[in-house]
Amino acid sequence: MTASRRDLLAFAAVATAAGPRPAAAQSTPEPLFALPNITVPVVGESRVFPVRRI
């Protein structure tokens, strides 16, 4: 059975009218070990740029 465009639009209208559902709260996972903040100096500047990996 294939869904017609009218059926799909009706389903979308009902889903939109129902509104968003609240998401379940998730706790943030605990890291295995601490990593230092790594920064790279910017040429010609006194500032640094934070990076995740080198």
N, C-alpha and C positions, 0 to 999 in steps of 0.2 A: 504494500500500500504506500503510495507516495502522498506526501502532504502538499496541499495546494497553497498557493501564496496567501489566500484568504485565511486559511487555518493558521499559518505561521504568523501573520499579522495579528490575528485574534489572540494567539498565545502570547506574543510580545506585549500586547496591550494589557493583558491580565497580569503578566509578570511585572510590568512597570507600575501598574496600579497597586500591586501588593507592596511595593517599596523595598528598599534594601533590608536585608536580614542582618542583625548584629553578629559580628564574628566572635568566635570564642576567644577569650584572652589566652595568649601563649606566653609562657615565661621565656626569657632570653637564656640561651644555653650558656653554661659556665665554660670558659676557655680552659683547655688542658694546661697551658702555661702562659705566662705573661710575656708580651713582646714589647720591646722598647719603641718609642716613637722615632721613626727614621725620617730624616729630612735631608734635602739636597740643597746646597746653596745656589742662589740665582746669580748669574754673572752680572756684575755691574750694579747689584742691589745689596742692601744690608739685610734683606729678608731671606727666608728659606721657604722651600716648597715641601709639604709633607707627601711622602710616598708610601705605598704599601709594600712593594717589593723592589729589589734592585737586581 
